[in-house]
Every structure is written in structure tokens, then in C-alpha cells.
Amino acid sequence: MIKGVDYAVKRNRKKNKYKEKVGDKIFNIINIFVFSLFTLLCIFPFYYIFINTISDNNLVQKGMITFYPKGIHFLNYILLKDVNDLGVSVLVTIGRTVLGTALMVLTSAFAGYLATQQKMWLRSFWYRFIVITMYFNAGLVPWYLIILNLGLTNKFLAYIIPGIVQPFNIILVKTYIESIPKEIEESAVIEGAGTLTIFFRIIWPLSIPILATITVFGAVGHWNSLQDSLILMASNPKLYTLQHRLYIYLTQTSDLQAIIERGIARKYTVDMRIIKYTISMVSIIPIMLVYPFMQRYFIKGIMLGAVKG
């Protein structure tokens, strides 16, 4: 009996198996070629900058480094330790990225969860109130005046507080949580679990894909942020972010070159283009390392979080 069933199943699979046509094969080959080329075009600028930072500086100045490094060394990165306040800017950027992203994820997760609870007081009103802020923006000047009146200018909290509530991320989390079977939550309620217990013990672990997705959004946003540092930290250089410091170095290159050349031998050539490349890589590499750890959650989270409205 079992052998007969297995035979029927195998025969049905063979019958329903799709035979790939010549046109399909050609289409797949073209797709692979096009997207591979697109991937290379996206990766090559970063690769080009990196190989120029670790190659012999004399060869870089002559434009002889194109596809692979020559005379590999890492002195360019070591010399950055002589650049004033660069280390402080790195710590400030790491601090705002970690703290700001963590608070944003926690707030978005809990707000999204509450938006799914029918027992929440004025649930629809508060959810619509949050969503409507996505469509109306008063502009830069009112934003600055609010930060100024709150006394947050030239303070580290100016990096954190304005970005805690992100309406788009709350929508993604709410939609994802709605895809979780209600029976799980109902069973926990029957067992006597409260709102916080259900959220942290059940909803949070089950929402890891969407939380990883918004973590990537938040981390990239904080790490690459420049405008708030330019506007809000004008009188406090110690709180300049890495991107702000990079902007200063790229616009005031002569002073930076003098600082670096003080600590090196005469035979070692320093070019401002190489210095710019090196600082650019320092600002890019850390955030690029986040993606490999989040990639397996990213696609699943963004897809499930966008199925419903």
C-alpha cells in the first residue's frame, strides 16, 4: 500500500514538473548577467577606494592602482591616530548609533504591539496620529526651534531623542505582529500573563525578522547622519559625528595633510586624495559589517511587514 502511494506521488511530481524551455534559459542567463554586472558596478567604487588606501602611495599618485593593490601596507590607517578628535568623533558616532538604534527599536516594537491591541484606549486615534506625521513636515527651521527650546543644542541627547519615534518602522512592526497567530497571545492571557510579559516573552522573540530590519534602517541612519551634527553642535566640537568630521577634513585638506606628515618619514609620500580615501573607508567599513549579520532577517522582515496596510 505504502509503495503504491510513493509511486503515485513520484509519478505526480514528474507529471507536474515544469520543463524549462529555451526561452526561459536565455531569460535566466540574461538576468544573471545583468544583476551580476549591476552588483559589480555597486561594489567596485568601494573596492577601488580600499585598494588605493592599502597600496603604495607613490603608485596611487601616479594612477597605477586600478584593479588590484600593489605594495600592500596599512600605514595610512595607522597614521589616522595622529588626526585630532577623529577618535572622539568615532566614539560619538558609535554611541549615538548603538543607543539611538536600541531605543528606536524598543519604542517601535512596543508601539507597534500596542497598535494591535483592541483594548488600548483610543487605539485608532493614536495610530493615525503617528502615521499622519509621515505626510506633514514643518521644515528645518521649526525643527531647529523645537530642539533649541528644549535645550538640546550642543548636547548628546539631541542625537537620540528626535529619532526615537519612527512612524514608518512602527507601521512595519504593527503589520508584522498582526501576522502572528492570535491564539498564541490568547493562550498566554489564559495562563495569566500580562501585557509586558506577553510582549517581551512572546511577541519580541517572534518579531526578530522585522526588528532586525528596522535595526538596519536605524543604524545606517544614525551612522550616516550629518545634518543634525552640522546644525545642532556648532558650539561643541567634541560632539561632532564621524561624518561631520569627515566633511571638515574634505573641505580643509591642507591642515590635515600637515598634521599627518609630522609623524612620518620623508621617504613616505602623503597625498590628500589618499587621506580622503582612508577616512572615507573608516566611515564606511563599520556600517557595512552590520549587513552580513542582518541579511538573513532583512528580506523576510521587510516582506512580511509590508503585506498588510
N, C-alpha and C positions, 0 to 999 in steps of 0.2 A: 504493500500500500504506500509506504513512505517512498520507495524507489519510484513508483509511478508518479507521485506528486513532484518529486525532484525533477524527473524527466520532463513533466509538463511545464514546470517553472522555467527550466533551461530552454526549452523549445519556444516558450513565450518570449523570453528575453531575446533570443536570436531573431525571432519574428519582428519584434518591436525595435530592434537595434537599428539606429539611423545610419544609413550608408552615406558617408561623406562624398559629395560629388567633387568634380574637378574645380568647379567654380568656387566651392566652399574652401578647398585647399588653397586656391590662389588668394582668396579674400583673407584667409588666416595668415598667409605668408606676408601679404602686404601690411596687415595690421601689426604683425610682429616687427616688421622692418620699420614702419613709421613710428611706432611707440618706442622702439629701441633707439632710433635716431633722436627722437624728442627727449628721451632720458639722457642721452649723451650730451645734448645741447644744454640741458639744465645743469648737469654735473660738471661739465668742462670748465666753466668760469671759476668755480671753487677749486677745482683741481689745478688749474693754471696758476691761480694765486698761491696755492700751497706749495707747489714745486718751486716757485720763484723765491719763496721765503726760506727754503732749505737748501738752495743751490748756491754755488759760488757767486758772490755778489758782483765780481768783475764780469762774469759771463752774463749775469742778469742785465747789467748795464749795457752790454753790447747786444742784447736782444737774442742771445743764443739758446735761451731756455724756452722751449715750446711745448714738447710732448712728454718729456721725462727729465728728472733732475740730474744735475751734474755737480760733482764736488759737494756731496751732501754734508751739511752741518746744521746745527741748531743754535748757533751763536746769536742769530737775530732775535730769537725768543728770549735767550738769557739776558741780552742787553736791555730788554724792556724793564728789568728790575730797577734800572737807573732812572727811569722816567718818573718824575714826581707825581704823586697822587694817583697813579694808574692802579696800584694795588687797592687803594681805598675805594676807588670807583668800582672795581670788580666786586669788592665785598658789599658795597651798597646795592649793586645790581643783583647779586646773588640773594641778599637779604630781602629785597622787595619782591623778587621772583618767587622765592620759597614761601614767605609769609603771605604775600598778596594772593598767590595762586591757591594756597591752602584755605584761606578764609573765603575766597570766592567759590571754591568747590563746595565747601561745607554749607555756605549760605544758599547756593544754587540748589544743592541736593535737598536741603530741608524745606526751602520754599517750594520747590517742585513737588515734593511729597505732600506738603500741606494743601497745595492746589488740587490734589486728587481726592482730598477728604471732604465728603459731603457734609460732615458735621462741623466743619470750620465756619466760624462766624463771617458772613459776607464774603464767602469764598470767591464767587464770580466777580464781585466788585474789585477785590484786591488783585485778583489775577489780571483782570482787564486794565486796572490802574498801572500795573507793572508793564504790561505789553504795550500800552499806548505811548510809553516813554521812548519806544523804539522809533516812533514816527515823528515825534516832535522834539526838536533840539533848539534850545535858545541861542546857542552860539558860544564862541570862545570868550567874549567879554563877560557875559553874565556868569559863565562857569568860573572865570577867574575871580570875579567879585564875591561869589559864594565862598570860594576857598579862602579868600582874603578875610572876609567877615568871620569865618570860622576860626581864624588864627592859625591856619595850617601852612602858610607860606614859609619857606625855609625850614620846614620840619619833615622828618622822615614819614610821618603818618599821611602826608599829602600824597605819597605814592600808593598808600594802602586803602584808605577809606573810600575815595571816589570809585574804586573799581570792585568793591565787594559785591554789589548787586549788579548782575548782568542779565537783563531780560531774556536775551536770546538763549543763554545757557539754561535758564530756568524753564523755558519752553521745551528745550530738548530733554531735560531731566523729567519733566512732568509727563511728556508723551511716552518716554521710555518706561516710567513706573506704571503707567496705565496698561502697558503690555504684560505686566507681571500678573499672574492669576490672582484674583481677589480671594480665592479660597485659602491661600497661604496666610494672608493677613487675618482673615476671619478665624482661622484656627488658632492663631496667636492670641486674638482677643478672647476667645473662649477659654484659653489657658490662663487668662488674667494679665497678659502683657499690656503695658501702657504704650502711649504714643512714642515716647523716646526709645523704649525697649524695642518696639517693632521697627522703628527707623534704623537704629544702629545695629541690631542683631539680624534683621531680615532684609529690609529694603536696601541698606547700604551695600552689603556683600553681593546682592543680586544685581546691583546697578553699576558694578565695576566697569563694564564697557563704556557706558556713557560718561561716567565720571573720569575715566582716562581720556576720553575725547575732549571734554571741556578743560581738563588739566593741560593738555597740549595747547589749546586756544589761549588759556590764561598765561601759561609760562612764556609762550612766544610773544604775547602782547607786552608783558612786563619786561622781558629781556630786551626787546627792540624799542621800547618806549624812549622817545627823545623830547617830545614837545613839553610834557609836564616838567621835566628837569630844566629845560631852557627857560620856561616862564616862571616857575614857582621857586626855583633855587638860585635866583640871580645873586643873592647876597650871601649864599652859603656854599662855597666851592667844595667843601668837604662832603656834600651830599650829591655831587654830580654823579650821574649814572655813567656806565661804561660807554654808552652810545653818545652821551653828551661830551665826554672826554675825547672820544674818537673824532667827533665833529670839530672840537677845538684843535686837535692835532692836525687834522686835514686842512684847516684854514690857517694855521700858524706853524708851518713846517720848518722854518729856519731855526726857531728856538729849540724845537725838538731835536733837530739834527745836531745842534751844538751840545745838547745835554748828553746824547748817546756817544758822540765822538770823544768825549772826555775820558771815557773808561776803556778805550780800545787801542790796539797797536796801530802804528801808522800804515803798516802793510795791509791792514784790513780796511776795505773801502765801504763806506756807508752812503747809500743813495736814498733820497727821500721817498722814491717810489717803493723801494724795498721796505722801508719803515712803515709806509702806509699799508702795504700788503700784509705785513706781520701783525699790525694792530687790528686790521680787518679780520684776520683769521682768529685772533684771540677773542674777538667779539662774536664770531660765527660758530666756532667749534663746539663750545659748551651746549648751546641750544640744539645743535644738530645731533648731539648724543642722546637727547631725550627721545627722539623718534623711534629708534630701534626697540626701546622698551615698551613704547605705547602703540606700536604699529598693529599688533595683533588685536588690540581692542578698538582701534580707531575706526576702521571701516564698519565693524559690527555695531558700534555705538552710534555712529552718525546715521546709519541706515535705519536702525530701529527707532532712533529718537526723532526721525522725520517722517514716519509712516502716517501718523495721525496729526490732526491740527488741534 
